């Protein structure tokens, strides 16, 4: 499997790349022809969208989804895929997933640590202050969207690359579903 991890100035690119290499994936810079494109993200939504636009990755990712080619968004990558986020005073997203990211208003903020994901099963590592509100949610964690899917786009609020065996199983399952 060829995996393209989008490099646009947001954090955690290297740890995501290593997680896929451990699964035997070949990393490529060819976003268009990759079997899977990954939009990782740690940081600010406004800066991340500027980085995506500057690299032309915003249009490339929209084109992949329009062509029914798989894309995985991780943490901020999920939030950027939405129509908009209220972070940084409001930022338009990629619009490949309906909904918006909203600031967490209950519990611990930022939400950092391990939490169960249902119905996926298992504990995953989370680190976020914003969460997706979308009709495309397929799994939750403590009442917060943990996984959302629409067409060829899958987004996760947790960090599979930092979630040990559970994260590796999730990524491996995703890769196997694409073969």
C-alpha positions as CSV (number, residue, x, y, z in Angstrom):
1,X,0.0,0.0,0.0
2,X,1.2,3.5,-0.9
3,X,0.4,6.2,1.6
4,X,0.9,9.9,1.1
5,X,1.1,11.9,4.4
6,X,0.3,15.6,3.7
7,X,3.1,17.9,4.8
8,X,1.8,21.4,5.1
9,X,3.4,22.8,8.3
10,X,1.1,21.1,10.9
11,X,2.6,18.8,13.5
12,X,2.7,15.0,13.9
13,X,3.6,14.2,10.3
14,X,6.7,12.1,11.3
15,X,4.8,10.0,13.9
16,X,2.0,9.3,11.4
17,X,4.5,8.3,8.7
18,X,6.3,6.0,11.2
19,X,3.0,4.4,12.2
20,X,2.2,3.5,8.5
21,X,5.8,2.3,7.9
22,X,5.5,-0.1,10.9
23,X,2.5,-1.6,9.1
24,X,4.5,-2.1,5.9
25,X,3.1,0.8,3.9
26,X,5.3,2.6,1.4
27,X,5.4,6.4,1.8
28,X,5.0,8.5,-1.3
29,X,4.8,12.2,-2.1
30,X,2.4,11.4,-4.9
31,X,-0.9,12.4,-3.4
32,X,-2.8,11.8,-6.5
33,X,-1.8,8.2,-7.1
34,X,-1.4,7.1,-3.4
35,X,-3.7,4.3,-2.2
36,X,-4.4,6.5,0.8
37,X,-3.9,10.2,1.6
38,X,-3.5,11.2,5.2
39,X,-4.3,14.6,6.5
40,X,-2.6,14.7,10.0
41,X,-2.8,17.8,12.2
42,X,-1.7,19.4,15.4
43,X,-2.0,23.1,15.8
44,X,-4.2,26.0,14.8
45,X,-7.0,25.7,12.2
46,X,-6.2,29.1,10.5
47,X,-2.5,28.3,10.2
48,X,-3.2,24.8,8.9
49,X,-5.7,26.0,6.2
50,X,-3.2,28.6,5.1
51,X,-0.5,25.9,4.8
52,X,-2.9,23.6,2.9
53,X,-3.8,26.4,0.4
54,X,-0.1,27.4,0.0
55,X,0.8,23.9,-1.0
56,X,-2.2,23.3,-3.1
57,X,-3.2,20.4,-0.9
58,X,-6.7,21.9,-0.2
59,X,-7.7,21.3,-3.9
60,X,-5.8,18.1,-4.2
61,X,-7.7,16.6,-1.2
62,X,-11.1,17.8,-2.4
63,X,-10.3,16.2,-5.8
64,X,-9.3,12.9,-4.2
65,X,-12.6,12.8,-2.2
66,X,-14.6,13.8,-5.3
67,X,-12.9,11.0,-7.2
68,X,-13.8,8.6,-4.4
69,X,-10.2,8.1,-3.4
70,X,-9.6,7.4,0.3
71,X,-8.5,10.1,2.7
72,X,-7.9,9.8,6.4
73,X,-8.0,12.9,8.6
74,X,-6.4,12.7,12.0
75,X,-7.4,15.1,14.8
76,X,-7.1,18.6,13.3
77,X,-7.3,16.8,10.0
78,X,-10.8,15.7,10.8
79,X,-11.7,19.2,11.9
80,X,-10.3,20.8,8.7
81,X,-12.3,18.4,6.6
82,X,-15.6,19.9,7.9
83,X,-17.4,22.9,6.4
84,X,-16.1,25.2,9.1
85,X,-14.5,25.5,12.5
86,X,-15.2,28.2,15.2
87,X,-11.5,28.1,16.1
88,X,-9.5,31.3,15.4
89,X,-12.7,33.3,15.1
90,X,-14.1,31.1,12.4
91,X,-12.3,29.4,9.6
92,X,-13.8,27.8,6.4
93,X,-12.7,24.1,6.1
94,X,-12.3,21.8,3.2
95,X,-16.0,21.0,3.1
96,X,-15.6,17.3,2.3
97,X,-17.5,16.4,5.5
98,X,-20.7,18.2,6.5
99,X,-20.6,19.9,9.9
100,X,-18.4,22.2,12.0
101,X,-15.8,22.0,14.7
102,X,-16.8,23.6,18.0
103,X,-14.9,24.4,21.1
104,X,-15.3,21.9,23.9
105,X,-17.5,23.5,26.6
106,X,-17.7,20.7,29.2
107,X,-15.2,18.4,30.9
108,X,-11.5,18.9,30.7
109,X,-10.3,21.4,28.0
110,X,-8.0,20.6,26.4
111,X,-9.1,17.0,26.4
112,X,-5.9,15.1,26.7
113,X,-5.5,11.5,27.5
114,X,-6.8,8.0,26.9
115,X,-10.5,7.3,26.4
116,X,-12.7,4.5,25.1
117,X,-14.2,4.7,21.6
118,X,-17.6,3.1,21.0
119,X,-18.4,1.0,19.1
120,X,-14.8,0.6,17.9
121,X,-13.7,-0.8,21.3
122,X,-10.5,0.0,23.0
123,X,-8.8,3.1,24.4
124,X,-7.3,5.7,22.1
125,X,-5.2,8.8,22.8
126,X,-6.9,12.2,22.4
127,X,-5.5,15.7,22.5
128,X,-7.9,18.4,21.4
129,X,-9.9,21.5,22.4
130,X,-12.4,21.4,19.5
131,X,-14.7,18.6,18.3
132,X,-16.7,17.8,15.2
133,X,-20.4,18.2,15.1
134,X,-21.5,16.2,12.0
135,X,-24.3,13.9,11.0
136,X,-21.6,11.5,9.7
137,X,-20.4,10.3,13.1
138,X,-19.8,6.6,13.3
139,X,-18.2,6.3,16.7
140,X,-18.0,8.4,19.9
141,X,-15.9,8.9,23.0
142,X,-17.4,10.3,26.1
143,X,-20.2,11.8,24.0
144,X,-17.8,13.4,21.5
145,X,-17.5,12.4,17.8
146,X,-14.4,10.1,17.6
147,X,-14.9,8.8,14.0
148,X,-16.8,10.3,11.1
149,X,-17.1,9.0,7.6
150,X,-18.6,10.3,4.4
151,X,-17.8,8.8,1.0
152,X,-14.1,8.1,0.8
153,X,-13.2,10.4,3.7
154,X,-12.7,9.0,7.2
155,X,-11.8,11.3,10.1
156,X,-10.7,10.4,13.6
157,X,-10.5,12.8,16.5
158,X,-8.0,10.5,18.3
159,X,-4.4,10.0,17.4
160,X,-4.0,6.4,16.1
161,X,-0.3,7.0,15.7
162,X,0.0,7.6,19.4
163,X,-2.5,5.0,20.5
164,X,-0.3,1.9,20.8
165,X,-1.8,-1.4,19.8
166,X,-5.3,-0.1,19.5
167,X,-4.2,2.6,17.1
168,X,-2.1,0.2,15.0
169,X,-5.1,-2.2,14.7
170,X,-7.3,0.7,13.6
171,X,-4.8,1.8,10.9
172,X,-4.2,-1.8,9.8
173,X,-8.0,-2.4,9.5
174,X,-8.4,0.8,7.5
175,X,-5.6,-0.2,5.1
176,X,-7.0,-3.7,4.7
177,X,-10.4,-2.3,3.8
178,X,-8.8,-0.4,0.9
179,X,-7.1,-3.5,-0.6
